[in-house]
Amino acid sequence: MSTTRMLFLSFALTALLLGCKASPETATTSTSTTTTSSSSTTTSTTTTSTAPPAFPSIPPVVISGNIPTTVPIPPNPPPNATSEQFRPYFDWFSWESFIALNWPASGVGRGNPDQPNNPSVFTSMTNTTPVTWGTYKANWELFDQYDKRPTPWNDYNSPYAPALCPQAKQTDKQLLMVTKGDTELSDVNQAFSFPLVDQSSNYVYFEVRYNEQQYNWIRGADNTPATWLYLMKNLPPGTVVSLPPNPRNPADSIMIKAAWRSLGGTQNTSGLQDKLRQRYYTVNAWVYNSQTQQCTQQLMGLVGFHIAQKTSLFTEWVWSTFEQVDNVPPKVDNVPSSFNNGTDNPSTGTQGFANRPTYTAPGQLPPTPTPTQVTRLNPMPTTPPGASTVDVNNTFHAALPKNSIWQYYQLVTTQWPTNPSQFKAPANRGVYPQDCGGAFPVNGAVNTALETYFQSSQLAVGAFGNSCMSCHYNAGTGLRDFSWGLARRPHQDAPPPSTSKMKATAQTAAK
Ligand code: HEC
């Protein structure tokens, strides 16, 4: 950890811990308009000659491969501070997590950054360097192993592997989902939703990954089968799951969801114009086509990136979402948008989209679909003045080298619980946003590539609303700790059904 960050974090941490020790409730505030703070401490914690930074302000950028675990909220914010004024501290946390997760992977084990304290490792990476989060466990490595144990964290073996892309090596990325609603092995629709089609008539693909803490918690202990939460029998209705940090494991759970578009061809072959391809973080992935039932290796460009991190203070998680800057208008550098034809025809009206594909069973998707027309319905926050999400993006871009691939990615929004101690599950008549930790912003927190069809609050009513927290709060009626994966994917303790697209591999883990 860099010295700057360490000082910074220890400062914030000291303040927060002091607040916590004084009384556990001091991590929260009582009114719904203010956010978590540690204003209770009256002892002076530091003696420094420099004046405290203005409030609100953007904390200094740190180029580090260490994922932050604390939101650097100043120790003595004004008593009447609004949630909006706390936004830059959460946006900073989002960007620092984004940098650490996209830090070059060490290549040893899984989830390990290469030289996390050496900024030049990050600033000199290219748009094909393998990244840390890419070595996290994919959802199917955890939830689709049926009567076998999912393998230990560092292992790339799977007792069952997707039968869809037999050519794929264990460490190759396989992209199989085009939706968030169906099984990850035949998905082309978004969460409870429809597929997204780019301007080249290619479907966008999604993947979900879990960090070590979350993976291990759901995998459970080898010798305690009742802790194996990937099995339905261990999650009867009414059981409450609390992912780490929890009383038995203080480390943060992190879950990732990413969206990719095809850039045409593979590395170094034709496809999207070379100049445009240089604007994406890319990976050569095995992509499953449900019409031809074939996998082809394609160069895929990252277009959307969700991070949810559960921290010890923010137990309803901190929700961050990033996009590639060319997704939708306004154009940057006059480059065409991935999901918009550059005209108002078709008009996206009050929904933020037009030409939504029809919902079809996997395998029956039209091979050359009409491109979806998308606009951003919920603007990126422009408040608080001078320290808004837009300003935080500018600050991080300015701190990165001009040729960094991450210049082409922007934070769209961060959503967080302002009053984390106030949680009551929907199953127990909890009501959003107040019983969901006082979510802020209350709505309109979505990604144009991942929640294209849930941008408008009216259209998202049936799907629990147009924000990360309103929707994830309902995972397992609030009993699955905001993880839709944990709510939807646990299975029977039996061999895969004959319809499963998972097949036994040579290496089988002991049950
Ligand atoms: C309308 C509902 C909805 C909204 C809004 C939504 N999500 Fe999700 N999200 C889902 C569903 C459904 C899944 C799929 C889980 C699965 O089936 O594996 C999912 C998956 C995820 C995952 C993968 C891990 C897991 O177990 O849930 C992450 C991370 C995530 N979403 C983050 C976000 C963020 C960040 C936002 C806001 C910017 C957001 N989501 C908005 C419904 C939603």
Residues whose N, C-alpha, C, O or C-beta is under 5 A from the ligand:
A	BS01	HEC	K180 A191 F192 V208 M255 I256 K257 H306 I307 A308 W319 S320 T321 A445 V446 N447 E451 F454 A463 G465 N466 S467 C468 C471 F482 S483 W484 G485 L486 R488
